[in-house]
């Protein structure tokens, strides 16, 4: 049996925004040891990013899956979908436990996955959807954990308990807003400072890959409209839903409290609606709500940091769960 008092962890894609956040969190993890940090390609920087000076020592190496397989117990992949699709199953077959931040393995329906992630025609064995608040047991057993997208994490934490309890009726509308780092580190015309500063824009209407991910887990149709806002990080989702006839505000609160009584990173704020600044740089998802009982209407506001609970922090939370480590290790 392995001794995981010093868990050997590798990070691939270490120079991207999510990758840097992984390194920052692992630097203070009491159990996991960063065994190797790699870029996403065959070239690598001469030194770690300046923000990680004295937090991360050693080089960031060129990408080398054979070295990852040989030198680690677990690998955190912050790679593009295509690269993760090629590498993750190979690492899992080699006995390494893989925590993938890409979207490649999130969708279970072959038809939907072929549309959104054509590089993954079939899911490999041993894949779990890595929302630990819902799938903790599956994460413990999985060889490959597909960490949810940042938008779906907020939406599902806000909606799944109510959907499971049968309190929602009809379609759900998710009005979501994300900071620019959610688009990744590679610059585009949309993420250019001159385009996004002082601006708010909707995108991906009826064509965003996170919509089928949310519907898959929720089991309800959703209208999902994401917006780009001029922030570096953070997600705020305002969610509009109809309640089943006769549902009270007290029932909504009781369902939430029961669902998250043992969830260290979900904070219920009730009538006090959360804000992005409350969760920035943390692994918390804050959820607040208001109920209009006479009309049967519910409005939920959910906030998280897209680079932490929406990416790197959630991956480390899953790693902790998978290896029986304190779930909060490296995250508080």
Backbone bond lengths (Angstrom), bond angles and torsions (degrees), N, CA, C in turn:
res aa  C-N    CA-C-N  psi(-1)  N-CA   C-N-CA  omega(-1)  CA-C   N-CA-C  phi
1 X - - - 1.477 - - 1.522 109.14 -
2 X 1.333 116.54 136.87 1.453 120.82 -179.05 1.521 111.01 -69.21
3 X 1.334 115.43 146.80 1.449 121.46 169.45 1.524 107.28 -96.82
4 X 1.331 116.53 111.20 1.456 120.04 -177.38 1.525 111.46 -99.46
5 X 1.350 117.24 26.54 1.457 118.64 173.54 1.520 110.12 -65.05
6 X 1.337 116.81 -24.20 1.460 121.87 171.62 1.523 107.81 -133.40
7 X 1.309 114.96 85.36 1.457 122.04 -177.64 1.527 109.57 -72.67
8 X 1.332 116.91 125.93 1.466 121.01 179.96 1.525 109.22 -85.08
9 X 1.328 115.75 116.96 1.461 121.40 -175.31 1.518 109.84 -119.08
10 X 1.322 115.69 136.06 1.453 121.73 172.87 1.515 110.70 -111.30
11 X 1.321 115.58 147.16 1.468 121.92 176.36 1.516 108.14 -123.30
12 X 1.312 116.91 124.66 1.462 122.11 174.64 1.518 108.49 -112.01
13 X 1.325 116.44 134.57 1.460 121.10 -172.07 1.513 110.94 87.06
14 X 1.342 115.63 35.72 1.456 121.35 -170.13 1.520 114.11 -72.07
15 X 1.329 118.62 -14.46 1.458 119.76 -176.44 1.525 113.36 -94.87
16 X 1.331 118.83 -7.97 1.455 121.28 175.50 1.519 110.98 -76.86
17 X 1.323 116.17 176.57 1.461 119.31 -178.11 1.529 111.88 -62.55
18 X 1.331 116.91 -48.22 1.457 119.61 178.76 1.522 110.99 -66.61
19 X 1.344 116.77 -38.92 1.459 119.99 178.46 1.514 112.60 -61.74
20 X 1.315 117.22 -42.69 1.462 119.93 177.60 1.526 111.18 -63.70
21 X 1.329 116.37 -37.28 1.460 119.71 177.89 1.528 110.47 -66.10
22 X 1.334 117.40 -36.58 1.464 120.42 175.04 1.518 110.84 -60.18
23 X 1.318 117.37 -47.43 1.460 120.84 -179.43 1.525 111.13 -62.13
24 X 1.315 115.96 -41.44 1.465 120.18 -179.49 1.528 110.81 -61.89
25 X 1.324 116.58 -42.07 1.467 120.13 -178.76 1.530 111.67 -73.47
26 X 1.320 116.83 -39.57 1.462 119.71 -179.94 1.523 111.81 -66.87
27 X 1.330 117.06 -27.21 1.465 120.19 -178.92 1.524 111.88 -61.81
28 X 1.322 117.52 -25.29 1.465 119.89 179.96 1.532 112.42 -112.86
29 X 1.330 116.19 14.91 1.460 119.84 179.29 1.520 109.31 -77.73
30 X 1.338 118.12 130.52 1.472 119.75 -175.11 1.518 114.77 -75.06
31 X 1.329 118.06 -16.82 1.462 121.34 -174.41 1.514 113.10 -118.09
32 X 1.314 116.99 -41.22 1.461 120.90 -177.59 1.525 110.42 -79.57
33 X 1.323 116.00 136.78 1.468 121.81 176.79 1.520 108.35 -115.05
34 X 1.313 116.53 127.45 1.451 120.58 177.47 1.522 108.70 -69.48
35 X 1.330 115.72 105.68 1.461 120.44 -177.37 1.513 111.82 -84.04
36 X 1.324 116.96 -35.70 1.461 120.77 -179.51 1.520 108.91 -158.10
37 X 1.325 115.27 136.52 1.460 121.86 174.40 1.518 108.13 -117.95
38 X 1.320 116.20 131.90 1.461 121.02 -175.38 1.521 110.91 -129.78
39 X 1.327 114.13 151.00 1.453 120.50 170.14 1.526 109.14 -73.34
40 X 1.319 116.80 179.99 1.457 120.09 178.75 1.525 112.51 -92.79
41 X 1.331 117.57 -4.36 1.457 121.41 -179.35 1.514 111.74 -136.73
42 X 1.306 115.77 -166.90 1.458 121.51 -174.54 1.525 113.43 -84.74
43 X 1.308 117.44 -1.81 1.462 120.94 172.97 1.516 108.10 -116.35
44 X 1.311 116.37 150.56 1.452 121.11 -177.06 1.521 109.13 -141.67
45 X 1.338 118.14 154.74 1.459 120.49 178.86 1.523 111.06 -68.46
46 X 1.325 115.71 158.34 1.458 120.48 179.48 1.515 112.50 -67.77
47 X 1.305 116.83 -26.46 1.467 121.48 -178.20 1.530 108.60 -149.20
48 X 1.337 117.27 161.84 1.471 119.17 177.76 1.525 110.86 -60.74
49 X 1.345 117.95 158.58 1.461 120.26 176.95 1.526 111.18 -52.72
50 X 1.314 116.04 145.99 1.470 120.95 -174.49 1.524 112.23 -56.90
51 X 1.328 117.79 -33.04 1.465 120.84 -179.22 1.522 112.42 -65.07
52 X 1.334 116.79 -18.39 1.469 120.62 -177.73 1.526 112.73 -102.61
53 X 1.324 117.77 8.55 1.468 120.60 178.57 1.523 110.16 -57.05
54 X 1.329 116.13 133.62 1.468 126.30 -178.46 1.535 113.07 70.79
55 X 1.329 117.40 -4.90 1.454 120.25 171.41 1.516 110.57 -95.48
56 X 1.323 116.32 -37.89 1.459 122.35 -179.41 1.520 108.07 -122.20
57 X 1.308 116.38 123.76 1.455 121.31 177.13 1.519 109.38 -105.94
58 X 1.310 116.23 159.12 1.458 120.14 179.56 1.512 111.72 87.32
59 X 1.304 115.03 -179.63 1.457 122.08 -173.66 1.516 112.16 -86.84
60 X 1.316 114.57 161.02 1.459 120.98 162.90 1.527 105.46 -102.23
61 X 1.309 115.12 112.55 1.459 121.58 -170.75 1.522 111.02 -85.65
62 X 1.326 117.11 160.47 1.472 119.57 169.47 1.525 110.50 -61.52
63 X 1.298 115.91 156.81 1.461 120.51 -177.11 1.519 110.47 -66.43
64 X 1.336 116.29 129.90 1.462 122.02 -176.80 1.532 108.14 -149.97
65 X 1.338 119.20 95.05 1.464 120.61 -177.04 1.520 113.47 -63.26
66 X 1.337 118.41 -30.30 1.456 119.52 178.25 1.530 111.14 -65.10
67 X 1.309 116.06 -39.47 1.466 119.31 177.50 1.526 111.17 -67.48
68 X 1.320 116.80 -38.78 1.462 119.68 175.96 1.524 110.71 -59.15
69 X 1.317 116.65 -44.83 1.462 120.71 -178.93 1.524 111.81 -64.66
70 X 1.329 116.93 -34.47 1.462 120.90 -174.89 1.523 113.50 -82.84
71 X 1.321 117.86 -27.73 1.469 119.93 -167.40 1.520 114.44 -114.51
72 X 1.327 118.61 6.26 1.463 120.08 -175.15 1.523 112.32 -133.89
73 X 1.330 114.87 157.85 1.464 122.23 168.79 1.524 111.08 -96.47
74 X 1.323 115.60 -27.08 1.464 121.33 -178.90 1.524 108.66 -146.19
75 X 1.325 115.63 147.07 1.460 121.22 179.93 1.518 108.84 -128.18
76 X 1.323 115.28 133.93 1.455 123.11 173.89 1.519 107.44 -104.75
77 X 1.326 116.62 115.72 1.455 121.81 -175.44 1.516 110.35 -101.03
78 X 1.331 116.83 113.86 1.465 122.63 173.98 1.520 107.70 -112.48
79 X 1.322 114.90 60.39 1.458 123.11 -172.55 1.529 110.48 -113.68
80 X 1.337 117.96 163.22 1.468 119.85 170.99 1.527 110.84 -60.06
81 X 1.323 115.79 158.63 1.465 120.74 -176.76 1.526 112.32 -53.36
82 X 1.321 116.84 -46.42 1.465 120.70 -175.50 1.530 111.33 -62.07
83 X 1.332 115.82 -41.37 1.460 119.29 -179.45 1.528 111.17 -68.33
84 X 1.325 117.04 -43.53 1.462 119.53 177.44 1.519 111.51 -62.09
85 X 1.331 117.14 -38.98 1.458 120.71 179.53 1.520 111.59 -58.73
86 X 1.326 116.86 -36.87 1.473 120.74 179.55 1.521 112.39 -77.15
87 X 1.317 116.73 -40.32 1.464 121.00 -165.89 1.520 113.34 -92.69
88 X 1.331 117.80 -39.22 1.463 120.02 -172.30 1.526 113.21 -58.58
89 X 1.349 120.25 -48.83 1.469 118.26 179.41 1.527 112.45 -61.90
90 X 1.318 116.76 -36.61 1.466 120.55 179.01 1.521 111.40 -62.45
91 X 1.329 117.40 -43.00 1.457 120.60 178.56 1.525 111.02 -67.21
92 X 1.330 116.52 -40.11 1.462 119.54 179.25 1.529 111.04 -63.14
93 X 1.335 116.69 -40.77 1.473 119.72 177.74 1.527 111.45 -64.64
94 X 1.323 117.11 -27.48 1.466 121.27 179.38 1.526 112.31 -79.97
95 X 1.328 117.15 -1.00 1.456 120.57 177.27 1.513 115.09 96.70
96 X 1.332 117.47 3.57 1.459 121.80 177.67 1.522 108.37 -89.25
97 X 1.303 117.17 138.21 1.463 120.15 175.34 1.514 108.50 -85.96
98 X 1.325 115.38 130.09 1.464 122.04 -169.26 1.526 109.69 -113.82
99 X 1.337 114.92 134.04 1.456 122.71 176.53 1.524 106.58 -122.71
100 X 1.341 114.91 105.12 1.457 121.39 -168.71 1.515 110.58 -101.79
101 X 1.337 116.73 125.22 1.458 121.49 179.83 1.525 112.75 -89.80
102 X 1.317 118.10 -7.52 1.462 120.49 179.14 1.525 110.01 -78.32
103 X 1.332 116.12 177.42 1.458 119.93 178.13 1.509 114.36 -92.24
104 X 1.328 118.03 1.89 1.460 121.88 -166.65 1.526 114.30 -57.58
105 X 1.325 118.54 -33.46 1.464 120.90 -171.73 1.527 113.03 -117.22
106 X 1.318 117.48 17.08 1.471 119.86 -174.72 1.522 113.70 -80.44
107 X 1.325 117.52 -34.73 1.467 120.46 -173.84 1.521 110.73 -91.76
108 X 1.327 116.49 126.75 1.461 120.91 -177.31 1.520 112.67 -85.93
109 X 1.322 118.37 -27.11 1.463 122.11 -179.67 1.529 109.51 -75.50
110 X 1.337 116.58 121.90 1.467 120.29 -175.93 1.522 112.11 -60.35
111 X 1.326 116.86 -39.27 1.460 119.61 -177.80 1.527 111.14 -65.28
112 X 1.327 116.21 -45.83 1.466 119.10 179.43 1.517 111.19 -67.25
113 X 1.310 116.24 -41.31 1.470 118.74 -178.80 1.524 110.84 -65.03
114 X 1.324 117.25 -37.63 1.463 120.18 178.62 1.522 110.80 -63.47
115 X 1.333 116.77 -32.96 1.466 119.50 178.09 1.521 111.56 -70.53
116 X 1.337 116.28 -47.39 1.456 119.59 -171.85 1.530 113.32 -92.40
117 X 1.325 116.34 -28.84 1.475 121.28 -178.98 1.529 108.27 -134.90
118 X 1.323 117.92 70.45 1.470 120.99 -173.77 1.520 113.63 -63.06
119 X 1.323 117.46 -15.87 1.460 120.52 178.96 1.524 112.22 -75.47
120 X 1.339 118.46 -4.35 1.475 122.24 179.64 1.525 108.69 -123.01
121 X 1.321 118.78 81.77 1.465 120.15 -178.39 1.529 113.28 -67.41
122 X 1.338 117.48 -27.00 1.465 120.66 179.06 1.519 108.67 -145.99
123 X 1.329 115.76 143.57 1.458 119.77 177.64 1.531 109.74 -76.09
124 X 1.325 117.71 136.90 1.463 119.19 172.99 1.523 110.53 -71.02
125 X 1.319 116.19 165.34 1.460 120.56 177.50 1.531 110.26 -68.04
126 X 1.327 114.42 151.85 1.459 119.26 171.55 1.505 115.47 79.98
127 X 1.355 117.66 26.22 1.462 121.26 179.41 1.528 109.50 -94.85
128 X 1.333 117.01 135.46 1.463 122.30 173.22 1.525 108.68 -123.37
129 X 1.315 115.44 145.50 1.464 120.96 172.90 1.518 107.30 -81.20
130 X 1.330 116.23 120.17 1.448 120.83 -165.34 1.515 116.06 -89.39
131 X 1.320 117.62 55.10 1.457 120.79 168.91 1.528 105.96 -99.69
132 X 1.326 118.23 95.76 1.470 120.12 -167.99 1.519 113.69 -63.72
133 X 1.326 117.85 -27.52 1.459 119.37 179.06 1.530 111.63 -64.67
134 X 1.323 117.69 -20.13 1.468 121.04 -179.75 1.524 112.70 -113.66
135 X 1.317 117.16 -35.37 1.467 120.62 -170.86 1.530 112.08 -118.97
136 X 1.304 116.71 40.97 1.469 119.94 -176.22 1.532 111.77 -59.14
137 X 1.305 118.53 -44.86 1.466 120.77 -178.46 1.523 111.32 -64.93
138 X 1.335 117.19 -40.61 1.461 120.52 179.12 1.526 111.07 -65.16
139 X 1.321 116.96 -38.60 1.468 120.88 178.03 1.526 110.53 -63.54
140 X 1.311 117.44 -38.56 1.473 120.55 179.77 1.525 111.37 -60.53
141 X 1.333 116.62 -34.48 1.463 120.30 -174.99 1.528 113.45 -92.03
142 X 1.310 118.10 -17.93 1.462 121.42 -167.51 1.517 112.95 -73.14
143 X 1.337 115.07 147.77 1.462 121.28 169.87 1.526 110.67 -88.70
144 X 1.333 115.80 -27.83 1.462 121.38 -178.47 1.525 107.53 -134.60
145 X 1.320 116.42 119.79 1.455 122.06 -179.98 1.525 108.68 -107.22
146 X 1.328 116.01 120.25 1.462 122.10 177.06 1.522 107.78 -91.18
147 X 1.319 115.92 102.60 1.461 119.99 -177.73 1.527 109.68 -70.68
148 X 1.320 118.60 134.48 1.467 120.94 -176.02 1.521 112.58 -63.90
149 X 1.323 115.18 160.70 1.441 120.46 173.23 1.520 111.35 -68.51
150 X 1.322 116.12 163.39 1.469 120.68 -176.86 1.526 111.24 -67.59
151 X 1.330 117.56 -46.96 1.468 119.67 177.05 1.528 111.73 -61.37
152 X 1.345 119.48 -48.50 1.458 118.93 179.58 1.524 113.81 -61.47
153 X 1.334 118.10 -33.85 1.462 119.10 179.99 1.515 110.90 -58.23
154 X 1.333 117.40 -49.67 1.463 120.23 179.58 1.522 111.31 -63.52
155 X 1.332 116.76 -44.84 1.458 120.52 -177.36 1.526 112.02 -64.15
156 X 1.333 116.18 -44.02 1.461 119.35 -175.95 1.524 112.08 -72.41
157 X 1.318 117.47 -39.06 1.454 118.57 176.36 1.527 110.77 -62.34
158 X 1.330 116.26 -34.46 1.456 119.96 179.23 1.522 113.10 -74.54
159 X 1.326 117.57 -33.65 1.464 120.72 -168.02 1.526 115.53 -107.98
160 X 1.332 118.14 -31.69 1.463 119.34 -172.31 1.525 114.31 -57.74
161 X 1.328 119.73 -44.54 1.469 117.24 179.85 1.517 113.12 -59.50
162 X 1.323 116.74 -39.20 1.468 120.56 -179.25 1.521 110.95 -70.88
163 X 1.340 116.68 -40.44 1.461 119.66 177.73 1.519 110.75 -64.33
164 X 1.323 117.60 -43.63 1.466 121.31 -179.51 1.524 111.94 -63.51
165 X 1.329 116.40 -31.20 1.467 120.88 179.83 1.524 112.23 -84.96
166 X 1.339 118.00 -1.46 1.449 121.51 179.10 1.518 114.37 74.25
167 X 1.333 117.31 24.55 1.459 120.54 -176.92 1.516 113.56 -90.80
168 X 1.335 118.75 -8.61 1.454 121.45 -177.82 1.528 110.37 -102.43
169 X 1.323 115.62 144.07 1.458 121.17 179.49 1.523 109.00 -132.99
170 X 1.325 116.43 123.26 1.454 120.13 176.25 1.509 113.72 84.94
171 X 1.323 114.17 -167.54 1.453 120.85 -174.07 1.519 111.41 -74.32
172 X 1.327 114.82 150.16 1.453 122.87 178.11 1.527 108.55 -111.01
173 X 1.324 116.86 137.57 1.460 122.19 178.03 1.525 108.68 -111.00
174 X 1.330 115.51 125.12 1.461 121.51 -178.12 1.524 108.14 -116.26
175 X 1.313 116.60 110.07 1.465 123.36 176.21 1.526 106.15 -99.06
176 X 1.335 116.51 106.80 1.464 121.48 -170.17 1.518 111.16 -115.88
177 X 1.334 115.01 142.25 1.464 120.42 179.69 1.526 108.61 -132.08
178 X 1.334 115.20 133.36 1.464 120.32 -175.11 1.515 111.04 -130.92
179 X 1.335 115.25 145.98 1.452 121.15 170.48 1.517 111.43 -69.39
180 X 1.334 115.69 166.64 1.459 121.68 -168.82 1.528 112.56 -70.77
181 X 1.314 118.40 -25.40 1.467 119.09 -179.98 1.512 112.57 -63.62
182 X 1.341 117.13 -17.95 1.458 120.09 176.26 1.511 113.44 -63.50
183 X 1.329 117.03 -19.34 1.461 120.77 178.41 1.518 112.86 -84.98
184 X 1.335 117.09 -2.00 1.458 120.04 179.54 1.516 112.06 90.58
185 X 1.335 115.00 176.84 1.454 121.43 -172.64 1.524 113.43 -84.19
186 X 1.323 117.82 -25.68 1.461 120.15 -178.40 1.523 109.59 -69.10
187 X 1.330 118.52 122.39 1.463 120.27 -175.89 1.527 112.16 -71.20
188 X 1.314 114.80 146.65 1.457 121.89 175.64 1.524 108.08 -136.06
189 X 1.329 116.15 171.43 1.458 119.83 177.16 1.526 111.00 -60.56
190 X 1.329 116.53 -38.49 1.467 119.93 -178.85 1.519 112.03 -66.81
191 X 1.334 118.00 -35.19 1.463 120.23 -175.25 1.520 113.29 -95.22
192 X 1.321 118.19 3.06 1.457 121.96 175.27 1.537 108.92 -59.96
193 X 1.329 116.52 140.06 1.461 120.76 -177.49 1.531 111.90 -51.75
194 X 1.318 116.16 -43.68 1.465 120.01 -176.69 1.524 112.57 -66.12
195 X 1.327 117.29 -21.62 1.463 121.18 179.66 1.527 112.34 -88.11
196 X 1.330 117.14 -39.72 1.464 118.80 -172.63 1.529 113.66 -95.96
197 X 1.337 118.05 -23.07 1.466 119.03 -179.85 1.529 110.42 -66.02
198 X 1.338 116.13 129.47 1.452 120.86 179.88 1.511 114.36 70.00
199 X 1.325 116.66 22.43 1.457 120.66 -174.16 1.518 110.51 -136.91
200 X 1.322 117.33 152.77 1.464 123.96 169.62 1.520 106.65 -133.47
201 X 1.335 116.72 131.27 1.457 119.29 -177.24 1.522 110.81 -140.18
202 X 1.332 115.04 140.16 1.466 121.02 173.24 1.521 108.93 -84.24
203 X 1.319 116.23 150.66 1.464 120.24 178.25 1.517 108.92 -153.51
204 X 1.320 116.06 165.17 1.461 121.08 175.67 1.518 114.42 61.76
205 X 1.326 117.81 26.88 1.465 120.36 -177.87 1.533 109.83 -67.60
206 X 1.308 116.93 124.35 1.468 124.57 -174.48 1.528 111.77 58.40
207 X 1.306 117.57 21.08 1.460 118.56 -177.94 1.512 113.33 -153.65
208 X 1.320 117.44 32.31 1.457 120.22 -179.99 1.523 109.59 -107.72
209 X 1.318 116.53 133.87 1.467 120.81 -173.93 1.518 113.70 -67.41
210 X 1.322 118.54 -15.01 1.454 119.39 178.74 1.521 112.59 -79.06
211 X 1.327 118.39 -18.00 1.462 120.04 178.23 1.530 112.05 -62.45
212 X 1.353 119.76 -49.41 1.469 117.68 178.52 1.529 112.81 -66.16
213 X 1.315 117.31 -27.47 1.470 119.92 176.45 1.528 110.36 -65.98
214 X 1.326 116.95 -43.22 1.461 120.79 178.20 1.523 110.29 -65.14
215 X 1.344 116.88 -45.49 1.460 120.01 -178.83 1.520 111.49 -64.53
216 X 1.324 117.17 -36.61 1.466 121.01 178.15 1.522 111.31 -57.24
217 X 1.319 116.38 -46.30 1.462 120.87 -174.87 1.525 112.44 -82.76
218 X 1.325 116.46 -28.41 1.454 119.96 -175.90 1.524 112.22 -86.75
219 X 1.352 116.88 -31.67 1.450 120.46 -176.96 1.510 113.14 73.72
220 X 1.336 117.52 20.29 1.454 123.39 178.62 1.520 109.02 -135.91
221 X 1.346 117.60 151.46 1.463 118.52 173.92 1.519 110.74 -70.55
222 X 1.325 116.54 142.94 1.460 120.89 178.11 1.523 109.35 -131.71
223 X 1.315 115.02 148.39 1.458 121.45 165.43 1.519 106.13 -105.09
224 X 1.313 115.57 115.80 1.465 121.51 -173.09 1.524 109.29 -118.29
225 X 1.326 116.34 119.67 1.463 120.79 179.66 1.531 108.34 -125.72
226 X 1.341 117.32 108.55 1.460 120.04 176.93 1.521 111.17 -87.43
227 X 1.325 115.42 152.84 1.454 122.83 177.75 1.527 109.01 -132.74
228 X 1.310 115.73 145.60 1.460 122.35 173.51 1.520 108.68 -96.97
229 X 1.336 116.38 125.49 1.463 121.08 -179.93 1.525 109.06 -120.25
230 X 1.323 118.10 154.81 1.469 120.90 -173.95 1.520 113.78 -79.49
231 X 1.324 116.06 64.31 1.460 124.48 173.53 1.516 107.72 -126.08
232 X 1.334 117.39 155.66 1.460 118.04 177.60 1.523 111.59 -79.60
233 X 1.342 118.39 -31.13 1.465 121.12 -179.40 1.518 109.70 -152.47
234 X 1.325 114.50 160.34 1.454 120.79 176.88 1.513 112.65 115.73
235 X 1.333 115.39 146.46 1.461 123.04 174.98 1.519 108.30 -131.05
236 X 1.323 115.69 136.23 1.460 122.38 170.78 1.524 107.40 -128.44
237 X 1.333 115.61 126.81 1.454 121.32 177.92 1.521 109.33 -119.51
238 X 1.322 115.77 125.35 1.456 122.00 171.17 1.522 106.98 -102.63
239 X 1.321 115.69 119.43 1.463 121.68 -170.33 1.528 108.80 -116.18
240 X 1.336 115.16 130.22 1.462 121.90 -177.83 1.532 108.83 -113.09
241 X 1.326 115.82 127.91 1.461 118.83 -177.05 1.528 110.01 -146.27
242 X 1.328 114.66 158.78 1.456 122.19 172.52 1.525 108.72 -101.52
243 X 1.321 115.03 139.01 1.456 120.21 178.65 1.529 110.73 -92.57
244 X 1.318 114.95 150.19 1.462 119.38 173.99 1.526 109.01 -58.56
245 X 1.341 117.57 145.04 1.464 120.32 -177.28 1.527 112.20 -52.61
246 X 1.324 114.97 134.62 1.457 120.79 177.68 1.511 115.77 86.33
247 X 1.343 118.21 -3.98 1.462 120.83 -179.20 1.520 110.10 -69.15
248 X 1.329 116.37 134.89 1.460 121.31 -178.50 1.525 110.95 -106.21
249 X 1.332 114.58 163.35 1.464 120.34 175.67 1.524 110.61 -61.55
250 X 1.306 116.53 -35.58 1.459 119.79 179.12 1.523 111.33 -63.92
251 X 1.341 117.56 -40.89 1.465 120.44 178.09 1.530 111.12 -62.46
252 X 1.320 117.15 -41.96 1.459 120.37 178.41 1.523 109.96 -59.09
253 X 1.326 116.57 -48.30 1.470 119.57 179.81 1.526 111.27 -61.15
254 X 1.325 117.62 -44.18 1.470 120.56 -177.40 1.520 111.45 -63.48
255 X 1.336 117.52 -38.28 1.465 120.38 178.13 1.520 110.47 -64.40
256 X 1.311 117.37 -45.79 1.467 120.62 178.10 1.532 111.25 -60.82
257 X 1.308 116.36 -46.84 1.464 119.61 -176.43 1.521 111.48 -64.49
258 X 1.317 117.27 -38.05 1.464 120.45 177.49 1.527 110.76 -67.75
259 X 1.339 116.85 -40.93 1.461 120.46 -176.71 1.524 112.18 -66.58
260 X 1.321 117.60 -34.90 1.465 120.33 -171.14 1.525 113.80 -116.73
261 X 1.331 116.41 20.50 1.466 120.15 179.23 1.518 111.94 -59.59
262 X 1.338 116.90 -31.53 1.466 121.00 -177.96 1.525 112.36 -115.26
263 X 1.319 117.29 21.31 1.469 121.46 -178.36 1.522 109.27 -101.64
264 X 1.328 118.40 106.89 1.462 119.46 -172.88 1.521 114.66 -69.50
265 X 1.341 117.78 -18.55 1.456 118.80 -174.39 1.534 113.97 -112.96
266 X 1.316 116.85 14.09 1.462 120.36 172.10 1.521 107.67 -112.90
267 X 1.330 115.77 122.09 1.462 121.36 178.93 1.527 108.80 -112.98
268 X 1.320 115.57 121.08 1.460 121.52 179.45 1.517 108.96 -91.93
269 X 1.326 115.69 122.97 1.463 119.91 -176.36 1.519 113.26 -107.58
270 X 1.336 117.79 -3.02 1.453 120.93 176.81 1.517 112.60 60.20
271 X 1.338 116.25 -130.49 1.458 121.15 -177.75 1.526 113.26 -70.26
272 X 1.319 117.28 -16.93 1.463 120.73 177.55 1.525 108.03 -83.87
273 X 1.302 117.01 103.92 1.457 120.16 -172.74 1.523 110.86 -75.46
274 X 1.323 117.32 134.69 1.465 121.16 -174.28 1.522 112.41 -74.71
275 X 1.336 113.81 165.42 1.457 121.91 179.59 1.522 109.29 -135.29
276 X 1.316 116.09 158.26 1.462 120.96 -176.87 1.528 111.57 -59.03
277 X 1.319 117.84 -39.81 1.466 119.57 -178.24 1.527 112.69 -63.07
278 X 1.313 117.36 -20.96 1.459 120.80 179.17 1.530 112.45 -73.50
279 X 1.329 117.23 -21.07 1.468 120.51 -174.63 1.526 113.21 -119.08
280 X 1.325 118.32 -8.48 1.469 120.38 -176.88 1.523 110.85 -56.93
281 X 1.331 115.97 135.69 1.463 125.05 179.29 1.532 112.95 68.60
282 X 1.326 117.73 17.00 1.461 121.19 177.45 1.519 110.31 -124.73
283 X 1.329 115.68 168.88 1.465 121.43 176.12 1.526 111.49 -97.60
284 X 1.323 117.57 16.38 1.457 120.39 179.93 1.525 111.64 -85.04
285 X 1.330 114.72 147.71 1.457 122.08 163.62 1.521 105.92 -115.42
286 X 1.323 116.37 119.78 1.462 121.66 178.87 1.524 109.07 -98.21
287 X 1.330 116.02 136.05 1.460 121.76 -177.58 1.520 109.25 -130.30
288 X 1.323 116.01 122.12 1.454 122.08 173.73 1.520 109.89 -126.16
289 X 1.313 118.17 162.59 1.464 120.43 -175.18 1.526 110.99 -157.65
290 X 1.324 114.19 158.86 1.469 122.59 172.30 1.526 107.61 -133.75
291 X 1.324 115.52 139.92 1.464 121.81 -178.84 1.523 109.28 -118.22
292 X 1.328 116.11 130.40 1.461 122.98 170.99 1.526 106.26 -103.98
293 X 1.331 115.73 91.34 1.467 119.89 -173.35 1.527 113.25 -60.89
294 X 1.346 120.43 -45.82 1.467 119.09 -177.71 1.527 113.13 -59.34
295 X 1.345 116.15 -36.20 1.463 119.54 -177.77 1.521 112.63 -94.17
296 X 1.326 117.83 -7.98 1.460 120.78 -179.02 1.516 113.34 68.53
297 X 1.326 116.21 31.62 1.462 120.87 -177.67 1.516 110.69 -106.03
298 X 1.320 114.82 147.16 1.461 122.01 179.01 1.520 108.85 -134.14
299 X 1.325 115.71 131.94 1.457 121.28 171.66 1.524 107.68 -121.62
300 X 1.335 115.13 127.78 1.463 122.37 179.92 1.520 107.97 -118.06
301 X 1.316 116.48 139.83 1.459 121.75 171.19 1.522 107.84 -119.81
302 X 1.327 116.23 123.62 1.463 122.08 179.20 1.526 108.97 -123.12
303 X 1.326 116.39 135.74 1.463 121.94 -178.67 1.516 110.32 -130.87
304 X 1.328 116.33 142.89 1.457 121.91 170.85 1.522 109.36 -155.99
305 X 1.318 115.15 168.03 1.462 121.63 173.12 1.524 107.54 -89.49
306 X 1.325 116.65 119.00 1.459 119.78 -174.93 1.519 113.45 -63.93
307 X 1.330 118.88 -24.01 1.457 121.45 179.63 1.528 112.82 -88.70
308 X 1.329 117.18 -14.42 1.472 119.75 -177.69 1.529 108.52 -109.60
309 X 1.324 119.23 -87.69 1.463 118.73 179.10 1.520 111.85 -60.90
310 X 1.337 117.07 -25.80 1.452 120.17 178.00 1.508 114.72 -86.50
311 X 1.339 118.40 -0.88 1.472 119.78 -177.93 1.533 110.28 -158.67
312 X 1.334 117.29 -93.77 1.469 121.33 -170.01 1.520 112.65 -64.61
313 X 1.323 117.10 -45.07 1.460 119.18 -178.63 1.510 111.97 -63.59
314 X 1.320 116.88 -41.02 1.461 119.87 178.12 1.522 111.34 -64.30
315 X 1.337 117.15 -37.92 1.463 120.01 177.59 1.527 110.68 -62.27
316 X 1.323 117.07 -43.31 1.471 120.06 179.04 1.522 110.44 -69.45
317 X 1.319 117.93 -37.14 1.461 120.50 174.72 1.526 110.32 -58.67
318 X 1.332 117.22 -43.30 1.459 120.73 176.74 1.518 111.72 -64.37
319 X 1.322 117.23 -40.67 1.459 120.72 177.40 1.527 110.36 -60.00
320 X 1.326 116.58 -44.27 1.457 120.25 178.65 1.522 111.25 -59.64
321 X 1.322 116.18 -45.64 1.466 120.59 179.99 1.525 110.63 -63.37
322 X 1.326 116.54 -43.89 1.461 120.70 -176.20 1.516 112.81 -63.01
323 X 1.327 116.72 -34.73 1.463 120.01 -176.63 1.522 113.51 -102.04
324 X 1.321 117.11 10.73 1.461 120.34 177.03 1.495 114.11 69.49
325 X 1.333 117.17 26.36 1.461 123.08 177.72 1.521 108.32 -90.26
326 X 1.321 117.41 157.74 1.459 121.32 172.82 1.531 108.70 -48.93
327 X 1.322 116.62 124.13 1.460 120.90 -173.69 1.528 112.63 -59.24
328 X 1.314 116.99 -26.33 1.469 120.83 -176.81 1.517 112.47 -91.03
329 X 1.319 119.01 -0.47 1.468 121.50 -175.05 1.519 110.78 -58.61
330 X 1.319 115.91 128.23 1.457 121.76 178.74 1.508 114.71 77.23
331 X 1.325 117.62 1.39 1.465 120.40 -172.31 1.522 113.13 -119.86
332 X 1.306 119.34 -10.01 1.465 121.50 177.82 1.523 109.86 -116.95
